[in-house]
């Protein structure tokens, strides 16, 4: 006749579930496991609990993060009422189902002892549901003040250009953007300039 055991599952020091399972069974992250624990520290097939020679045993299935008793990583271990083991930060407490008066497991209603996936996030971890019709209500637009842009300062090796001043008579020699260039006037200035002396 198949035997059943109970496991209490704690996460963040809070009881998240009590599960009753028929041995042998596998604990893992995969939905193919008998007890699914959706957590990244749990391998797809992490460990299994089985019966051998009338005793219950825990065997790690070569998981990446290991199965531990305290700080000690184990491969195979005999389980007794109240034995605790860890997968990452998830704590399990073992109880043979025929031990009805176990002090290791908390008392929970039979309706809470089911064979299902363990939800590690409790209802307190979830945001409250939105009220009906909330999605249709336009949300106020928050306008953030502009971020002040820092004015870059030039490196100290760049010197500013000297400011040139000119007299009114120098106006004819300065070209600006809207000036009209008279090529004849320029050629006259070139021919009237003295020819440099050659040695």
ZIMODA-V657579 format. One record per residue. N is the residue number from 1. RES is the residue in one letter. SS is DSSP state (@ for helix, = for strand, . for the rest). PHI is phi in degrees with one decimal (* if undefined). PSI is psi as a letter, one per 40 degrees, with the letter a starting at -180 (999 if undefined). Layout:
n->N res->RES ss->SS phi->PHI psi->PSI
n->N res->RES ss->SS phi->PHI psi->PSI
//
This chain:
n->1 res->X ss->. phi->* psi->h
n->2 res->X ss->. phi->-63.1 psi->i
n->3 res->X ss->. phi->-104.7 psi->i
n->4 res->X ss->= phi->-118.6 psi->i
n->5 res->X ss->= phi->-132.6 psi->i
n->6 res->X ss->= phi->-120.5 psi->i
n->7 res->X ss->= phi->-127.6 psi->h
n->8 res->X ss->= phi->-96.2 psi->h
n->9 res->X ss->= phi->-112.9 psi->h
n->10 res->X ss->= phi->-115.7 psi->h
n->11 res->X ss->= phi->-139.2 psi->h
n->12 res->X ss->. phi->55.4 psi->f
n->13 res->X ss->. phi->58.9 psi->f
n->14 res->X ss->= phi->-126.0 psi->h
n->15 res->X ss->= phi->-65.8 psi->h
n->16 res->X ss->= phi->-106.2 psi->d
n->17 res->X ss->= phi->-167.0 psi->i
n->18 res->X ss->= phi->-124.9 psi->h
n->19 res->X ss->= phi->-118.7 psi->i
n->20 res->X ss->= phi->-111.2 psi->h
n->21 res->X ss->= phi->-133.9 psi->i
n->22 res->X ss->= phi->-91.4 psi->h
n->23 res->X ss->. phi->-80.6 psi->i
n->24 res->X ss->. phi->-81.4 psi->i
n->25 res->X ss->= phi->-149.2 psi->i
n->26 res->X ss->= phi->-115.1 psi->h
n->27 res->X ss->= phi->-102.8 psi->h
n->28 res->X ss->= phi->-170.7 psi->i
n->29 res->X ss->. phi->-81.9 psi->d
n->30 res->X ss->. phi->-71.3 psi->i
n->31 res->X ss->. phi->-72.5 psi->e
n->32 res->X ss->. phi->-79.2 psi->e
n->33 res->X ss->. phi->-71.3 psi->i
n->34 res->X ss->. phi->-71.6 psi->d
n->35 res->X ss->= phi->-124.7 psi->h
n->36 res->X ss->= phi->-90.3 psi->h
n->37 res->X ss->= phi->-119.4 psi->h
n->38 res->X ss->. phi->-79.0 psi->g
n->39 res->X ss->. phi->-145.6 psi->i
n->40 res->X ss->. phi->-65.3 psi->d
n->41 res->X ss->. phi->-76.9 psi->e
n->42 res->X ss->. phi->-95.6 psi->h
n->43 res->X ss->. phi->-75.3 psi->i
n->44 res->X ss->. phi->-60.1 psi->d
n->45 res->X ss->. phi->-125.6 psi->g
n->46 res->X ss->. phi->-87.1 psi->d
n->47 res->X ss->= phi->-152.2 psi->i
n->48 res->X ss->= phi->-137.3 psi->i
n->49 res->X ss->= phi->-117.7 psi->h
n->50 res->X ss->= phi->-145.2 psi->i
n->51 res->X ss->= phi->-109.9 psi->h
n->52 res->X ss->= phi->-145.5 psi->h
n->53 res->X ss->. phi->54.3 psi->f
n->54 res->X ss->. phi->79.5 psi->e
n->55 res->X ss->= phi->-119.9 psi->i
n->56 res->X ss->= phi->-90.2 psi->h
n->57 res->X ss->= phi->-131.8 psi->i
n->58 res->X ss->= phi->-112.9 psi->h
n->59 res->X ss->= phi->-131.6 psi->h
n->60 res->X ss->= phi->-75.8 psi->h
n->61 res->X ss->. phi->-99.6 psi->f
n->62 res->X ss->. phi->75.1 psi->f
n->63 res->X ss->. phi->-67.6 psi->i
n->64 res->X ss->. phi->-70.0 psi->d
n->65 res->X ss->. phi->-94.4 psi->e
n->66 res->X ss->. phi->80.9 psi->i
n->67 res->X ss->= phi->-117.4 psi->h
n->68 res->X ss->= phi->-125.5 psi->i
n->69 res->X ss->= phi->-112.2 psi->h
n->70 res->X ss->. phi->66.5 psi->b
n->71 res->X ss->. phi->-100.2 psi->e
n->72 res->X ss->= phi->-97.7 psi->h
n->73 res->X ss->= phi->-79.9 psi->h
n->74 res->X ss->= phi->-120.5 psi->i
n->75 res->X ss->. phi->-106.5 psi->d
n->76 res->X ss->= phi->-150.8 psi->h
n->77 res->X ss->= phi->-154.7 psi->i
n->78 res->X ss->= phi->-80.5 psi->h
n->79 res->X ss->= phi->-101.5 psi->h
n->80 res->X ss->. phi->-124.9 psi->i
n->81 res->X ss->. phi->-60.5 psi->h
n->82 res->X ss->. phi->92.8 psi->e
n->83 res->X ss->. phi->-63.7 psi->h
n->84 res->X ss->= phi->-111.1 psi->h
n->85 res->X ss->= phi->-140.2 psi->i
n->86 res->X ss->= phi->-120.6 psi->i
n->87 res->X ss->= phi->-122.7 psi->h
n->88 res->X ss->. phi->64.2 psi->b
n->89 res->X ss->. phi->-101.5 psi->e
n->90 res->X ss->= phi->-95.2 psi->h
n->91 res->X ss->= phi->-107.5 psi->h
n->92 res->X ss->= phi->-117.2 psi->i
n->93 res->X ss->= phi->-120.8 psi->h
n->94 res->X ss->= phi->-94.0 psi->i
n->95 res->X ss->= phi->-151.1 psi->h
n->96 res->X ss->= phi->-64.6 psi->h
n->97 res->X ss->. phi->-64.5 psi->d
n->98 res->X ss->. phi->-79.5 psi->e
n->99 res->X ss->. phi->-90.5 psi->g
n->100 res->X ss->. phi->-71.7 psi->d
n->101 res->X ss->. phi->-98.8 psi->f
n->102 res->X ss->. phi->-80.5 psi->h
n->103 res->X ss->. phi->-86.8 psi->e
n->104 res->X ss->. phi->-77.3 psi->d
n->105 res->X ss->. phi->-102.8 psi->i
n->106 res->X ss->. phi->-71.7 psi->i
n->107 res->X ss->. phi->-81.5 psi->h
n->108 res->X ss->. phi->-132.2 psi->i
n->109 res->X ss->. phi->-61.4 psi->i
n->110 res->X ss->@ phi->-60.0 psi->d
n->111 res->X ss->@ phi->-67.6 psi->d
n->112 res->X ss->@ phi->-87.6 psi->e
n->113 res->X ss->= phi->-96.5 psi->g
n->114 res->X ss->. phi->-132.2 psi->i
n->115 res->X ss->. phi->-98.1 psi->g
n->116 res->X ss->. phi->-158.5 psi->i
n->117 res->X ss->. phi->-68.2 psi->i
n->118 res->X ss->= phi->-88.3 psi->h
n->119 res->X ss->. phi->-90.3 psi->h
n->120 res->X ss->. phi->-75.4 psi->d
n->121 res->X ss->. phi->-82.8 psi->h
n->122 res->X ss->. phi->-79.4 psi->i
n->123 res->X ss->@ phi->-62.6 psi->d
n->124 res->X ss->@ phi->-68.3 psi->d
n->125 res->X ss->@ phi->-79.9 psi->e
n->126 res->X ss->. phi->-91.7 psi->i
n->127 res->X ss->. phi->-68.8 psi->i
n->128 res->X ss->. phi->-65.0 psi->i
n->129 res->X ss->. phi->-66.9 psi->i
n->130 res->X ss->. phi->-74.2 psi->i
n->131 res->X ss->. phi->-67.3 psi->i
n->132 res->X ss->. phi->-59.5 psi->h
n->133 res->X ss->. phi->76.2 psi->e
n->134 res->X ss->@ phi->-66.5 psi->d
n->135 res->X ss->@ phi->-65.8 psi->d
n->136 res->X ss->@ phi->-86.7 psi->e
n->137 res->X ss->. phi->-83.5 psi->h
n->138 res->X ss->. phi->-65.7 psi->h
n->139 res->X ss->. phi->-89.8 psi->i
n->140 res->X ss->. phi->-64.3 psi->i
n->141 res->X ss->. phi->-88.9 psi->h
n->142 res->X ss->. phi->-94.0 psi->h
n->143 res->X ss->. phi->-100.0 psi->h
n->144 res->X ss->. phi->-86.6 psi->i
n->145 res->X ss->. phi->-65.2 psi->i
n->146 res->X ss->. phi->-63.4 psi->i
n->147 res->X ss->. phi->-82.3 psi->h
n->148 res->X ss->. phi->-66.4 psi->h
n->149 res->X ss->. phi->-86.5 psi->h
n->150 res->X ss->. phi->-75.4 psi->h
n->151 res->X ss->. phi->-80.5 psi->h
n->152 res->X ss->. phi->-67.8 psi->h
n->153 res->X ss->. phi->-99.7 psi->h
n->154 res->X ss->. phi->-69.8 psi->i
n->155 res->X ss->. phi->-60.6 psi->i
n->156 res->X ss->. phi->-69.9 psi->e
n->157 res->X ss->. phi->-85.2 psi->e
n->158 res->X ss->. phi->-92.2 psi->h
n->159 res->X ss->. phi->-100.0 psi->i
n->160 res->X ss->. phi->-69.3 psi->i
n->161 res->X ss->. phi->-69.5 psi->i
n->162 res->X ss->. phi->-68.1 psi->i
n->163 res->X ss->. phi->-85.3 psi->h
n->164 res->X ss->. phi->-90.0 psi->h
n->165 res->X ss->. phi->-114.7 psi->i
n->166 res->X ss->. phi->-133.8 psi->i
n->167 res->X ss->. phi->-89.4 psi->i
n->168 res->X ss->@ phi->-58.1 psi->d
n->169 res->X ss->@ phi->-70.4 psi->e
n->170 res->X ss->@ phi->-82.4 psi->e
n->171 res->X ss->@ phi->-61.4 psi->d
n->172 res->X ss->@ phi->-68.8 psi->d
n->173 res->X ss->@ phi->-92.4 psi->e
n->174 res->X ss->. phi->-111.5 psi->h
n->175 res->X ss->. phi->-96.7 psi->h
n->176 res->X ss->. phi->-119.1 psi->i
n->177 res->X ss->. phi->-62.0 psi->d
n->178 res->X ss->. phi->-90.9 psi->e
n->179 res->X ss->. phi->-70.2 psi->i
n->180 res->X ss->. phi->-97.5 psi->h
n->181 res->X ss->. phi->-89.0 psi->h
n->182 res->X ss->. phi->-97.7 psi->h
n->183 res->X ss->@ phi->-65.9 psi->d
n->184 res->X ss->@ phi->-66.3 psi->d
n->185 res->X ss->@ phi->-64.5 psi->d
n->186 res->X ss->@ phi->-67.5 psi->d
n->187 res->X ss->@ phi->-66.5 psi->d
n->188 res->X ss->@ phi->-64.9 psi->d
n->189 res->X ss->@ phi->-66.4 psi->d
n->190 res->X ss->@ phi->-68.4 psi->d
n->191 res->X ss->@ phi->-73.1 psi->d
n->192 res->X ss->@ phi->-81.4 psi->e
n->193 res->X ss->. phi->-75.6 psi->i
n->194 res->X ss->. phi->-65.5 psi->i
n->195 res->X ss->. phi->-78.4 psi->h
n->196 res->X ss->. phi->-65.9 psi->i
n->197 res->X ss->. phi->-75.9 psi->i
n->198 res->X ss->. phi->-109.9 psi->i
n->199 res->X ss->. phi->-86.1 psi->999
//
